Amino acid sequence: MIKRQVLSFFFLYLIKYLSFSGSLFLSLATTIPENLLPYRDLLSQYIADHKLASQNQISLAFAYLKKHVGLSISEVNLKEFEQECGVGIVITIEEIQKTVNEMFEDRNEELHRLRYTINIGEYMAKLKEKLPFADGALLNKEFNDLLLKKLGPQTEEDVKMKEKAKRKPIQQEHKDHKDSKEANKDNKEANKDNKEANKETNKEINKEANNEEVKGKEEEEADNDKLKKLMARDLAISLNKPNILKEHQEKYGTKVYTRFPPEPNGYLHIGHAKAMRFNFNTAREVGGHCYLRFDDTNPDKENEEYIINIKKNVEWLGYSPYKVTHASDNFDHLYNFAIELIKKDKAFVCEQTKAEINEFRKNSMPSPYRNRPIEESLKMFENMRRGMYEEGKVSLRLKIDYKHVNPTMRDPVAYRIKYTPHPHAKDKWCIYPMYDFTHGICDSLEHITHSLCTLEFEVRRDLYYWVLDQLEIYKPFVWEYSRLNISNTVLSKRKLHRLVFEKLVSGWDDPRILTLNGLRRRGYTAEAINEFCDHIGVTRRGNENIISYGLLEHFIRKDLDSKAKRTMAVLEPVKLTLINVEAGFEEKVIAPNFPREPARGNYELRFMKDLFVEQSDIREKDEEDFFGIAPNKIVGLKYAHVIRILSIEKDLNGKFCEVKAELLKESKEKPKSFLHWISEKDSVDCEVRIYDVLFTAHDPNELEDYLTAFNKNSLQVIRKCKMNKNLIGSSFSFIKSYIFF
C-alpha cells in the first residue's frame, strides 16, 4: 500500500526534478522492498543528483543493498555501490545502436534465415550483458527499430514462419517415427520388433502431444508476458522532447497539475470518491492544482443532470477544483488534430461496420480501407463532419499496427458519427471523438503533469502516448492504481444502470447502492468517506483486491460516534406494564447525548407505568447466554430502573403482546443487561427502513449473472415503530443498534 506520507515524499522530490526523475521517484516509492526502507533516503539522493538515472540502475541498487542489509547508510561502501550501479556511466543512443548493429552483423545469416522467429529474449539478454547500465526501455526501442530497419516490415511469409515455428504438426512426427521403425515390415521377426517399437512410438506420440499442449500454454503465457511488457513502468515513447518540456516549464514551472475526469453518464460512487481523494490531495499536498474535467465524448449517455450532480458531490466531499472544464471544450482542437494525423498518413476513414471492425481487430487483420489515399480520407472526414453519412456507415481510425500484441493498438477508432445533441456542445457536431483519442490530448492541452487512473487503463497507455507522440505535443506522466472493489456490491456503471433502470433499487440515491447520493441518504458523512479512502490508501496490487463492506461501515460508525446525538426507538414495540406503580406515575430520566462525553449535554425521558420494549428482547424461557426479558428475570432499563419480569403474554398470532413486571427501585441486585425502551408519552409512530448488503455473494462480479445473488432481504420496511417524538422535523439517519439505542 502506498501510504500518504510515501506519496508526499515522492511528489516533493518530483516537483524539483519533474523534468528528469519523476518516474524514478515513483518507482522507488512503489517498488522498494520493505527491508530496504532504511536506505530510501540514500537512493532518493542518488536519483535527485541524477546518479541513478534509469529503472535498470534502481534495480541494480536494490540488488546491491539486499546483499548488505543491516548496514547503516554510513557503513555502505559507496564506491563499490556506485560501481555496481553504473553511477556516472552514461550509455548513449549511439552506443546502443552501435552494439545492436554489431550483434546483427555477427548473426547476420541467422537473422535473415529466421527473421521474426528469432529468440528475442536471447538477443536482449546478450545486449544487456554488453550494456548492463543501459536504460531498458531505450535498449528495447532501439533493438526493435533497428530490427525493423534490417528486415523490413513483416510479410505474410513471416506470419507463416511464426505459425510453423510455434507448432510442429504431430502427424509429421508420427510419420517420421514410422519411417524409421518399420523399414523391414516384410520380415516376420522385424514385424515382431516393430510391434514393440510401435508401442514405444505411441508413447512418444502421446508424449509429444502432451508437450504440444504444454507448449500451447507456454506460448499463451508468453503472449501475456509480452502484453505485460507493454505495461512496463517506463516507456521510451513517454519521454518529452527537450523543446516541448522547456516550453511547458516556462509556462507552468514545476507545479503539479492533476485532474479528476468523470464521464457524465451516471452518478458518482464510492470508487469515484477514492479517485477524487487521490487526485485532489496529490496536487494539494504539494501546492499544485486539480482540474474537474468532464470527459463528455458520448452524447448518447450523457446529460446535464449528471453534470450538476457531479459538481455537487465534488463540493460535498470538500474539494474546490482549480478549473471546471469539459473535453467538449476542445472539440475544435481535437478535430484539427485528427486532420493532422490523416495528413501524416496516421489515420484513415474506414467503411467497415462496428462488427466488422471488431472482428478484424480480434483476428489481427487489416481494414480493406487502410491504405485509402490521404486526400480521399480528408474529403470523407470533412463529409462526416457535414453529416453526409448515416450513423455507423463510416468512422475515422488510427493507423498504428493491426497486428500489434496489444489489442488497443490495432488501428482503433478515433471518431464516429452520432446525430445526438451534446449536453454541453449542443448541436454543433455530429461526429464525436472516442475517449482514448480525447483523453490524452485534453491532458496535454491542460498541461496535466500527472495523469492518475485505474489499472484497467494500463493496457491503453501505449495508445495514450502514441497519439501524443504523433502530434508532438506535451506528454503527462501516467500512473495507474487499483480501482476500489467493495464486497457484496457492484460499482460498475453498467451494472448500476441496470439496477436503477430495471427498478431493482429505488433510484440513484437508494441507500443500498454505494453511489455518493445513496451513501448521503443513508447517513454517511463526507468526513467518514474521506477517512475510509485515506485508510485503504492507493496500491498497484491489482483490481482483484476486495475491501470488506464492514470496513466502510466502521468509518461511518466511528464518525457518527462523535457527531450523532443519542436517542431511543423501539422497532417492534411490545407493551410493558409496571403493575406495582399507580396510574399516572411519571418520573423524569436524564440520558446523555453522547455517553462517552457527558459534558456535551443531556436529554430528558419520561419513565412511566406503561412503556414499550423490543419484541426481539423477549423470550418465553431464559437461557444462560440470553440477556433480555424472560419470566422471573431481573433486567435493567437503560438510564432508569431495575425491574423483575412477572409474566409474558402472546396474541393469537403467537407474538408477544404484553409484559408485566414490577419496579424494583431499591434493588441492589445487578442485572445482566440494560435494555432500550420508550414511554407512551415520549413516542410517536413511524416507519423504519433497515438496509442490508445488496448482494449475498462476497464478489457478485465473479458470477455469470450477478443478479442471481441479489439480496431480496436487503430492505426491510417496518411500520408502527416507536421513536422519540422530538425527532419529528429533524433530519436523521437510522443505523441499526448505533444511533438509536
VENTA-V847637 format. One line per field, one symbol per residue. ss: DSSP state (~ for helix, > for strand, _ for the rest). phi: phi as a letter, one per 20 degrees, with the letter a starting at -180 (. if undefined). burial: + if it has 16 or more other ideal C-beta (glycine too) atoms within 10 Angstrom, else -. A space follows every 50 residues. Layout:
ss=???
phi=???
burial=???
//
This chain:
ss=_>_~~~~~~~~~~~~~_~~~~~~~~~~~~~~__~~~~~~~~~~~~~~~__ ____~~~~~~~~~~~~______~~~__~~~~~~~~_______~~~~~~~~ ~~~~~~_~~~~~~~~~~__~~~~~~~~~~~_____~~~~~~~~~~~~~~~ ~____~~~~~~~~~~~___~~~~~~~~~~~~______~~~~~~~~~~~~~ ~~~~~~~~~~~~~~~~~~~~~~~~~~~~~~_____~~~___~~~~~~~~~ ~~____>>>>________>~~~~~~~~~~~~~~~____>>>>>>______ ___~~~~~~~~~~~~~_______>>>~~~~~~~~~~~~~~~~~___>>>> ___~~~~~~~~~___________~~~~~~~~~~~~_________>>>>__ ______~~~___>>>>>____>___>____>>>_~~~~~~~~~~~____> >>>>~~~~~~~~~~~~~~~~~_____>>>>>____>______~~~~~~~~ ~_____________>~~~~~~~___~~~~~~~~~~~_>________>_~~ ~~~~~~~~~~~_____>_>>__>>>>>>_______>>>>>>>_____~~~ _>>>>>>>_>>>>>~~~>__________>____>>>>____>>>>>>>>> _____>>>>>>>>>_________>>__>>___>>>>>>>>>___>____~ ~~___~~~~>____>>>>>>>>>>~~~____________>_
phi=.effffffgfffffgfcgfcdgfffffffddffgfdggefffffffffem eddbfffffffgfffffcgoffgfefffffgfffemfnedeeffffffff ffffffdgfffffeleefefgfgfffffffcfdffgffffffgfffffff dnffdfffffffffffbegfgffffffffeecfdffffffffffgfffff ffffffffffffffggffffffffffffffegfdcgfffffgffffffff edmdfeccbddfefdrefcfffffffgffffgfffdmecceddeeddcff ddbfgfffffgffffffndcffbdccgffdgffffffffffffemdbbed dffgffgffffgeldfffdfdgggfffffffffffemecfgnfcbddfdd afdgfegfeelffdccebecgefdemdfdcdcffgfffgfffgffelfec edbeffeffefgfgffffffelcgdfedbdcffeccfmbccfgfffgfff felfceqfdffedeffffffffofdffffffgffffmccdfofefdefgf fffgffffffgddefebcbcfcfcfddefdcffnfbbececffcgecgfe occdcdecfdcccegfedcfcfcfeddeebgmeecddgmccdcdeebcdd efenefcbddbdfdfefdfeffbcdfbbegfedbfbdddddcffcffgcf ffffcfffdfefdfcddddlfdcfffefneebcddgmcfea
burial=-+-+-++-+++-+++-++--++++++++++-+---+--+--+++-+++-- ++++++++-+++-++---------------++-++++---+----+--++ --++------+---++-+----+---+---+-+++++++++++--++--- +---------+-----------++--+---+------------+--++-- +---+--+---+-----------------+--++++-+++---++--+-- -+---+++++++++++++++++++++++++++++-+-++++++++++++- -+---++-++--++--+-+-++--+++++++--++-+++-++---+++++ -+----+--++-----+-+--+----+--++--++---+----+++++++ ++-+++-+++++++++++-+-++++---++++++++++++++++++-+++ +++++-+++++++++++++++-+++++++++++++++++++-+-++--++ ----+--++++++++++++++++++++++++++--+-+-------++-+- -++-+++-++---+++++++++++-+-+--+-------+--+-+------ ----+-+++-++++--++--------++++--+-+++++++++++--+-- -----+--+++-++------+---+++++--++--+-+--+-+++-+-++ +----+--++---++-----++++--------+++--+++-
//
